[in-house]
Amino acid sequence: MTVAIGATVVYPVHGVAEVVGRETRTFAGETQPCLVLLILGDHRADDLRVLVREDRLEQIGVRPAMSQADATDVLAVLAVRDPRLSPNWSRRFKNHQAKLKSGDVFEVAEVVRNLTLRQQIKSLSAAEKAMYRQARTTLVSELAVTWDITTDAASDRVDDALQP
């Protein structure tokens, strides 16, 4: 994957980022080219910069923002009302963590949907609430970039899709 400076990408867990530079770093005695990513979004009080080796972009899950067609499909994922969820809290939590780490926008949407539905039935644990905020922020920020709208407007569209 070749990425230009100034490009917008998605970094798993943190969400939308802008490629702001290139640097070389030495790891285990070997010099490697790296990208400097600035994590974007209203949820960041301070600038968060992440350094990623260029040869590991795909392995880490860094990818371009989703297409318009994918955004429409994400809304369809959010609208599903009968997902299969493990009744075991630990298993369900680990499953959701794996989905978030994957960086796949459809899996992030599933986490948002599942935790929203769970919250309507039963209150979420503190860990699930934190996971929900993280997943929702990641999803909304990417949708905002894809649709070229504010995060508030994207959040409203997510809320509409999650309505029964």
C-alpha positions in Angstrom: 0.0 0.0 0.0 1.5 3.3 -1.1 0.2 6.4 0.7 0.8 10.0 -0.1 1.5 12.8 2.4 -1.8 14.6 2.9 -3.9 11.4 2.4 -6.7 10.5 4.8 -6.5 6.9 6.1 -8.2 4.9 8.8 -6.1 3.5 11.7 -7.8 0.7 13.6 -9.0 1.6 17.0 -8.1 5.3 16.7 -10.1 6.1 13.5 -9.5 8.6 10.8 -5.9 10.0 10.4 -4.1 12.2 8.1 -0.7 11.3 6.7 1.4 14.3 7.8 5.0 13.1 7.1 7.6 10.4 6.5 10.5 9.6 8.7 13.1 6.9 8.9 13.7 5.0 12.1 15.9 2.2 13.1 14.4 -0.9 14.5 16.6 -3.8 15.7 19.5 -2.3 13.7 17.5 -1.9 10.5 16.5 1.5 9.1 12.8 1.5 8.0 10.7 4.2 6.3 7.7 5.2 8.4 4.6 7.3 8.0 3.6 9.9 10.6 -0.2 9.8 11.1 -2.1 12.6 12.9 -5.3 11.1 14.4 -8.2 13.4 13.5 -11.5 13.8 15.3 -13.4 15.9 17.8 -12.7 13.4 20.5 -9.0 14.3 20.7 -8.1 17.0 23.3 -4.5 16.9 22.1 -2.9 16.0 18.8 -2.2 12.3 18.7 0.6 11.3 16.3 1.3 7.7 15.4 4.4 6.4 13.7 3.8 3.3 11.5 6.3 1.4 9.5 5.4 1.5 5.8 5.9 -2.2 5.3 3.4 -2.9 8.1 0.5 -0.7 7.0 -1.7 -3.5 5.8 -0.7 -5.9 8.6 -1.8 -3.3 11.1 -5.0 -2.6 9.2 -4.3 0.9 8.0 -6.5 1.5 5.0 -8.2 4.2 2.9 -11.6 5.5 4.1 -14.6 3.6 3.0 -16.4 4.3 -0.3 -19.9 5.9 -0.6 -21.3 2.4 -1.4 -19.7 0.9 1.7 -21.1 3.7 3.8 -24.6 2.7 2.6 -23.9 -0.9 3.5 -22.7 0.2 6.9 -26.0 1.8 7.6 -27.7 -1.5 6.6 -25.5 -3.3 9.2 -26.6 -0.8 11.8 -30.3 -1.5 11.0 -30.1 -5.2 11.7 -32.3 -5.9 14.7 -31.6 -9.6 15.6 -27.9 -10.2 15.9 -26.6 -13.3 17.5 -24.8 -12.4 20.7 -23.2 -14.6 23.2 -24.9 -14.5 26.6 -21.5 -14.8 28.2 -20.2 -11.3 29.0 -16.5 -12.3 28.7 -16.9 -14.0 25.3 -19.0 -11.2 24.0 -16.5 -8.6 25.1 -13.5 -10.4 23.6 -15.5 -10.8 20.4 -16.2 -7.1 20.2 -12.5 -6.3 21.0 -11.4 -8.5 18.2 -13.8 -6.7 15.8 -12.5 -3.3 16.8 -8.9 -4.3 16.4 -9.6 -5.7 12.9 -10.2 -2.2 11.7 -12.9 -3.5 9.4 -15.6 -0.8 9.2 -18.4 -3.4 9.0 -17.2 -5.1 12.2 -16.9 -1.8 13.9 -20.5 -1.1 12.8 -21.5 -4.4 14.3 -20.0 -3.5 17.7 -21.9 -0.1 17.6 -25.1 -1.9 16.7 -24.7 -4.7 19.2 -23.8 -2.5 22.1 -26.7 -0.1 21.3 -29.2 -3.0 21.3 -27.7 -4.4 24.5 -28.0 -1.0 26.1 -31.7 -0.8 25.2 -32.2 -4.1 27.1 -29.8 -3.9 29.9 -27.3 -1.3 31.1 -23.7 -1.7 29.8 -20.8 -2.3 32.1 -18.1 0.4 32.4 -15.9 -1.5 30.0 -18.7 -1.9 27.5 -19.5 1.8 27.7 -15.9 2.7 27.0 -15.8 0.3 24.1 -19.1 1.7 22.7 -17.7 5.3 22.8 -14.6 4.2 21.1 -16.4 2.2 18.4 -18.9 4.9 17.8 -16.3 7.6 17.5 -14.3 5.6 15.1 -17.3 4.8 12.9 -18.7 8.3 13.0 -15.4 9.9 12.1 -14.9 7.7 9.1 -18.5 8.2 7.9 -18.0 12.0 8.2 -14.9 11.9 6.0 -16.6 9.6 3.5 -19.7 11.8 3.3 -17.7 15.1 3.6 -20.0 16.3 6.5 -19.4 17.2 10.1 -19.1 14.5 12.8 -22.4 15.8 14.3 -24.2 15.2 11.0 -22.7 11.8 10.6 -23.6 10.9 14.2 -27.2 11.9 13.5 -27.3 9.6 10.5 -25.9 6.7 12.6 -28.6 7.4 15.2 -31.3 7.3 12.5 -30.0 3.9 11.2 -30.0 2.5 14.8 -33.7 3.5 15.4 -36.1 0.5 15.6 
